[in-house]
Amino acid sequence: REKQLLEEISSLKDTVSESEAKCAALKSEAREREQGLSERSEECADLNAKIEQLTEELSHRENTRKELEESFQSEQARTAEELSVARSEAESLNLQVRAIEEQLMEASQSKDASVAAKSELEAELQRAMKECGSLRSELQSVQ
């Protein structure tokens, strides 16, 4: 009977040793998994920080793009306005030049036209043509 009890005790000791070994192995595996999870958690935190940074950068770029687009549209509207004014001035000057040319023709055909009046009209025509040329240059540079 005592021998049988000793065998059972020995068997139980072996079972306890095996269980302790299994327990130690499971604890080791749990520590490794915990360390792996900790590392992954750190990686996730790093990735989240990178995502946050990229999101902020994207937002900044989008705001800059919108500002540039608004500035471009504003500049485009201003240029169109300047172009319209320059065209109106050019048309007005063209009408003045035509009127002066007609006056010159009438003056040259008229026997009574004085030389001084003709010279004055020619000088006025030259001034108007220079101004017209300047406006044409300005109109071309605006375009």
Secondary structure as the mmCIF struct_conf table of DSSP 4:
data_model
#
loop_
_struct_conf.conf_type_id
_struct_conf.id
_struct_conf.beg_label_comp_id
_struct_conf.beg_label_asym_id
_struct_conf.beg_label_seq_id
_struct_conf.end_label_comp_id
_struct_conf.end_label_asym_id
_struct_conf.end_label_seq_id
HELX_RH_AL_P HELX_RH_AL_P1 GLU A 2 GLN A 109
TURN_TY1_P TURN_TY1_P1 LYS A 111 ASP A 112
HELX_RH_AL_P HELX_RH_AL_P2 VAL A 115 VAL A 142
#
